[in-house]
Amino acid sequence: MTKQWPDQDEHQWEGIKEVDRAISENRRMEYRWKKALADPWERRGLWLLALVVIAFAVFVILQDFVL
């Protein structure tokens, strides 16, 4: 069997292989979370989103039950 591309073995990109494994094992969501948490700006965005949701929940609880 001949190779389609002669230099196919020379280009072994770990990131592409990781994405390919994630797709074949149907764990794309896990891959997205892992990559999102690895990026510092994305991690800050997730923390900010969580903080906004918690602040909204506290606001709603205070408005409905306390005031």
N, C-alpha and C positions, 0 to 999 in steps of 0.2 A: 504494500500500500504506500503510495507516495503522499507526501505532505502537500497541502494546498499552498502553504507559504514556507519557503525554505528556512526563513529565520524565525519560525514560530516559537521554537524553544528559547530563543534569545530574549524574547519579550515576556517576562513573567512578572506582571504587575500584581502586587499583593492586594491592593485595593480592589481591583477588578475581580480577582479570584474570590475575595471576600463577599462582594456583591453577588457574584454568580452562585456561591454556596448559599447565601441567604435566600436567594430566589428559589433555588432548587429545593431547599428545606422548608420553604414557605414560612420564613421567619423575618419577613421584611420589616415588620413593625419593631421588632427587637433591634434590628440593624439601625433603623431611624432613630430610636431612642439613644442607642449607644453613641451614634455620631453626634446627635444633638447635645448630649451631655459632655462630649469631648470638646466641643467648641465653646470657648469662654463666653462669647456674646450670646449664643443660643441659651446657655445655662442661665445667664443673667436675665434673659427674656422670660424663661420659664419661671424663675423665682419671682419676677415682677408680676407675671400673670397669676401665679398662686397668691401673691400678696393682695392683688386687686380682688380676686374672688373671695378671699377670707375677709377683707375689709368690707366688701359688699354684704356678705353673710352677717357680719357683726352689725352693720348698719340696719339691715332688715330686722334682725332680732331686737335691737334696741328700739326701733321705731314701732314695731308691732307689740312687743310685750312690756317694755319698760315705760315708754312715753305715752 
